[in-house]
């Protein structure tokens, strides 16, 4: 006789209070439930239930065993849910945070599709360029770009992210194409002025060494989107992330330069609190991001306007 069926029947009888109620819930005869309980007690060599004509009560051993069985059945349900969304539907509220620029382009547009796949889930999206304390501020998951600082949080790399020097074809026709990072001194370079960004300058691999340069330019701005727009307008060379420019490179609106000197990629990550059992809605959201960002065609086709 199936051990799991015995345990399920025992839990049903203990929680519902009678063989008949447990049998009705499963759609079998009470005698079937009784035989399962008998077999379970015989196998364990202990009495779990005291049955009279009026009621059923748990023995001391039965009470202790019930707690273990309920935990076992819950763990089993969680295990099944982790590999299949068909058995248990995701539900509840999901709180997500992401950097403002990346979130506008590559997180917010994905939300409608995710919610259509999981209609019982609701979602709040916070876009902020500060590093959000997801534990103390109650977020389920953060999407982060770049090198991660050491923390007690769990991270999953979703995709690689590189930084490229880019310029419009019109700018390169007018000013020429630099062949080495040192030649950036002869060009208009569009740089971030924020004290919190690119503090070490633009990164390149030169003679096998990671090297940071601070290129000159008449224009700087604290907003990366403005730099991107200036670059599209032919006002200079910018050092931007692939998530921002790959679409425009594919369409020919921007040209990547100095690729042979590009620094090694960093990453795009899902970051979440360290928990033994993540809610199904969080697991499905992370899987959805990984599947989407893992498709190389996504980055070339993603909206960049």
N, C-alpha and C positions, 0 to 999 in steps of 0.2 A: 504494500500500500504506500502511496506517495507520501513522503514525510512532510512536504510543504502543505499538502491538503490537510494532513492531520493538524498541523500547527494553525492553519487558517481556520479550521473548524473549531479548534480549541479557543482561539481568540474570539471568534464569533459567538460561541456559547457563553463565554465569560463576560463579554460586553453586553450581549442582548438578554442574558439571564435565563434562557431556556433552549432546549434542543429544537423545539418547534419553531421558535423565531429564527434561529440560525438556519434551519432547514428551509424555511419559507424564503429567506433572503437569497439562498443559493439555488432554490428550485429543485430540491431533492427531498426524499422522505426522511423524517426524523430518525428512522432506524439507521440510515446511512451515516448520519452525523454521529450517532451513538457508537457505531462500530469504529469510526475513526478515532474517537476519544478513547475507547477501550484499547485499541491498538497502540495509541500513543502512550498511555499509562503503562501498558505491558512492556513496551520497549524501554521506557525510562525506569521502570521498576519502582514507581512512586504514584501515589494517588494525587491527582490534580483537582478533581471536582468531587464534592459530596452531593449526590443526587437523591432527592426524595420525591414523592408524588407532588409536592407543592412547589418546591423551588430547588435551585442549584446554587451552591456556595463554593467558593474557592478554599482549598486547603492553604496552609502557610506556604508549602512548596509551590502550589498552584499560583498564588499571588506573585511570588518572586519570578516564576517562569513566565507569567503573563507579560511582565514588563520587558523581559528579554525578547519575547516573541514579537511584541508590538514594535520594538526597536528594529528587529530583524526585518520585519515586513516593510517598515518605512525605508530602511536602507535599500532594500530590494527595489522598491518603487522609484527611489532616487536614481539608482543605477540604471534602470530601464529608461527613465526619462532622459538621462544624459546621452544616450545613443539614439533615441528616437523621439521626435516631437509628436508622434502619433498617439502614443499611449497616454501622455499627460499634456494637456494644453498649457502653454505659458500664459500667465496672467499676472496682474498687479502693475505697479508703477515702477518705471525705470528712470533713474536720474543719471544723466551723462554730462560730462564736461569735456571741452576741447579748446585748443587755441583758436582765437577769433578768426584769423584768416583761413587757416586750414579747415576749421569747422564750417565756415560759410561755404567753402568750395566742395569739401569732400566728406562731410558728416551730415549736415542738414539735408542735402539732396537725397541721401539714402534713407532717411527716416520714413517717408511715406510708403516706400516699398516694404520696409521691415514691419510697419504697423499693418499693412495689408496682409502680410503673411501670418501675423499674430494679432487678430482683432481684439483679443481680450487683454492686450497690453497697452498701457498708456506711457507716454515718455515726456520728460522734461529735458531740454538741451540748454546747457549753460555755455556760452562762448566768452572766454576770457583769456587774456595773455598772461595773467599771473598764474603761478603754480598753485592750483587749488588743493587744499587739504581735504582729500575726498573722504577720509575717515570721519574727521570731526565735523565736516560740513554735510555729511549724509549722502554722498554720491556713490552710486554702484560701480561706475566705471569712468575712467578718464582716457582720452586719446591724447597721446603726447608725441611730439616730433623732436628728434635730436637725441643727444646723449643723456641717459638717465642718471640721476644722482643715486647713491646708495640709500636704500630705505627698506622698511619692513613690508612694503607693498609687493604684490606679485605682478610681473610684467610679461606680456606675450608680444613678440615681434611680429607685426602684421605685414611689413614691407620694408624694403630698403629706401632710403632717401639720400640723394646726392645733391650737392650744391654745384651749380654750373655758372660760368660766365656767359651771358647772353647779350645780344644786341640786335637791333632791327637791321634788315638788309640795307635800308636807306642810310643808316648811320655808317655801316661798314663800307658802303660805296663812297661815302663822303670823306671818311677819315682813315680808311684802310683797316686791315685786320691784324691785330697784334699776334705775333708768333711765339712769344715768351711772356710769362707774367711780368718780367721787368719792364716790358714795353707799355704796360698800363700807365706808367707815368706820363706817357705822351697822349693820353686819351682823357675824355670826360668820363668819370666814373660816378655812378649813382650809389651813394652809400647811406646806410642807416645811421641816424644821429642819436638813437636811443642809447642811453648809458647801459641798458640791460641787454643789448643785442650786439653781436659781432664785436665784442670788446677787444678781441685779439686780431681783428681784421679778417681779410679773405684768406682762405686756406688753400694751399697748393702742395703737390708733391714735386719737389725740385731736387734732382740728383739723389733720389731715394729718401729724402728727408721731408717731413711735414713742415711746411714753412708758412708763416702768416705775414701778409703784406697789408699795408694801409694805403690803398691807392688814392690819388688826389682827385678832386672834382669840385666844380662850382656849386653842385646841388647835393644836398642831403635832406633826408626826411625821416621822421620817427615812425612812419607808417609804410610797411612793405608794399601795400597795394598801390600807393602813390608812386613808389619807385618803379613798380611793374608797369604802371600806365605811362610814366615818363619814358621808360625803355621802349615800349611799343611805339611811342611817338617819335622815336629816333633821337632822343636827347642825350644818350650815352650808353655805357656798358653797365650792366647790373650783375650782381652775384646772387642768384636766386635758387630756391629749392626746385627739384624736379617736379614735385607735386603741383607747383604753381605754373611751370613753364612748358612742360612736355606737350601739352595740347597745342600751344602756339608754335613750338618747334615743329611739330608734325604738320601744321597747316602752313608753315613757311613765314609766319609773321615775325618770328624770332629765329636767330641762328645761334647755336652754341659754339663757343670758341674756347681755345686752350684746353680742349678735352683731355689731351695727353698729360696734362698737369693736374687734372682733377683730384681732389683729396678723396680718401676712402669714404664710402657711404656711412652715414649713421642710420638710425631706424625710425620707423613709425610704430608706436607701441599702443597696446591696450594695457592699462594699468588698473588694478582692482585690489581691494583689501584681501588680505590672506584669510580665507575662510575654508573650513573643511568641506562645506557643501554650498557652492554658489547656487542661488536661485536659478531655475530653468531659464527665465527671461534674460538673465545676465549672460549665461552660457550661450544662448542662441544669438544674442546681440554680438558677442565677441566672435562667434563662428561666422556670422553674417559679414562682419567687417573683414575678417581674414580671407574669406572666400572672394569678396569683392576686390580688396586691395591686392590679393595674390594673383589676379588676372592682369598680365602686362598690357593687354589691350585697353583696360579701364583707364589707365593714366593718359594714354594718347587721345582717348575719345572724351574724357571728362570735360565738362564745361569750364572754360577759363575766362569767359567774359565777365 
